[in-house]
């Protein structure tokens, strides 16, 4: 049995056992990190972009 994921909400700063991924921060100089929110606060963040849609978009 695995341990439940416990993360701090980036908006209200409470811990949650049901984190929702709301952002991915990338870094050129090292590892990036994920930003999580609780279910109540996650609705205040825009949806994550679909990677496959980003690949099919063409630059002007």
C-alpha atoms as a printed R data frame, in Angstrom:
   type eleno elety resid chain resno       x      y       z
1  ATOM     1    CA   UNK     A     1   0.000  0.000   0.000
2  ATOM     2    CA   UNK     A     2   1.385  3.408  -0.943
3  ATOM     3    CA   UNK     A     3   1.198  6.585   1.062
4  ATOM     4    CA   UNK     A     4  -1.357  9.182  -0.049
5  ATOM     5    CA   UNK     A     5  -0.008 12.269  -1.786
6  ATOM     6    CA   UNK     A     6  -0.004 15.227   0.589
7  ATOM     7    CA   UNK     A     7   0.646 18.647  -0.912
8  ATOM     8    CA   UNK     A     8   0.181 22.243   0.151
9  ATOM     9    CA   UNK     A     9  -2.318 24.324  -1.807
10 ATOM    10    CA   UNK     A    10  -0.576 27.212  -3.565
11 ATOM    11    CA   UNK     A    11  -3.591 29.477  -3.010
12 ATOM    12    CA   UNK     A    12  -4.891 28.879   0.533
13 ATOM    13    CA   UNK     A    13  -1.708 27.201   1.867
14 ATOM    14    CA   UNK     A    14  -3.627 24.333   3.515
15 ATOM    15    CA   UNK     A    15  -2.443 20.761   3.101
16 ATOM    16    CA   UNK     A    16  -4.587 18.396   1.069
17 ATOM    17    CA   UNK     A    17  -4.578 14.665   0.432
18 ATOM    18    CA   UNK     A    18  -6.318 15.228  -2.934
19 ATOM    19    CA   UNK     A    19  -4.012 17.710  -4.707
20 ATOM    20    CA   UNK     A    20  -4.868 19.023  -8.176
21 ATOM    21    CA   UNK     A    21  -2.013 19.893 -10.542
22 ATOM    22    CA   UNK     A    22  -2.549 23.527 -11.608
23 ATOM    23    CA   UNK     A    23   0.816 24.490 -13.109
24 ATOM    24    CA   UNK     A    24   4.173 23.111 -14.202
25 ATOM    25    CA   UNK     A    25   7.179 25.391 -13.696
26 ATOM    26    CA   UNK     A    26  10.093 24.643 -16.027
27 ATOM    27    CA   UNK     A    27  13.670 25.711 -15.415
28 ATOM    28    CA   UNK     A    28  16.586 25.873 -17.825
29 ATOM    29    CA   UNK     A    29  19.169 25.663 -15.042
30 ATOM    30    CA   UNK     A    30  17.789 22.740 -13.067
31 ATOM    31    CA   UNK     A    31  14.754 20.629 -12.334
32 ATOM    32    CA   UNK     A    32  11.371 22.297 -12.513
33 ATOM    33    CA   UNK     A    33   8.478 21.685 -10.155
34 ATOM    34    CA   UNK     A    34   4.730 21.226 -10.089
35 ATOM    35    CA   UNK     A    35   2.248 23.565  -8.406
36 ATOM    36    CA   UNK     A    36  -0.735 22.013  -6.658
37 ATOM    37    CA   UNK     A    37  -3.998 23.338  -5.255
38 ATOM    38    CA   UNK     A    38  -6.821 21.847  -3.219
39 ATOM    39    CA   UNK     A    39 -10.012 20.978  -5.105
40 ATOM    40    CA   UNK     A    40 -11.785 24.131  -3.885
41 ATOM    41    CA   UNK     A    41  -9.005 26.477  -5.048
42 ATOM    42    CA   UNK     A    42  -8.162 24.639  -8.292
43 ATOM    43    CA   UNK     A    43 -11.159 26.194 -10.043
44 ATOM    44    CA   UNK     A    44  -9.470 29.623  -9.703
45 ATOM    45    CA   UNK     A    45  -6.603 28.537 -11.986
46 ATOM    46    CA   UNK     A    46  -6.803 28.319 -15.781
47 ATOM    47    CA   UNK     A    47  -6.767 24.797 -17.253
48 ATOM    48    CA   UNK     A    48  -3.377 23.337 -18.141
49 ATOM    49    CA   UNK     A    49  -2.637 23.455 -21.870
50 ATOM    50    CA   UNK     A    50  -2.877 20.210 -23.804
51 ATOM    51    CA   UNK     A    51   0.670 19.346 -24.888
52 ATOM    52    CA   UNK     A    52  -0.540 17.679 -28.082
53 ATOM    53    CA   UNK     A    53  -2.438 20.823 -29.079
54 ATOM    54    CA   UNK     A    54   0.666 22.934 -28.484
55 ATOM    55    CA   UNK     A    55   2.673 20.683 -30.806
56 ATOM    56    CA   UNK     A    56   0.162 21.010 -33.646
57 ATOM    57    CA   UNK     A    57  -0.058 24.806 -33.472
58 ATOM    58    CA   UNK     A    58   2.050 26.523 -36.105
59 ATOM    59    CA   UNK     A    59   4.007 29.693 -35.527
60 ATOM    60    CA   UNK     A    60   2.965 32.707 -37.648
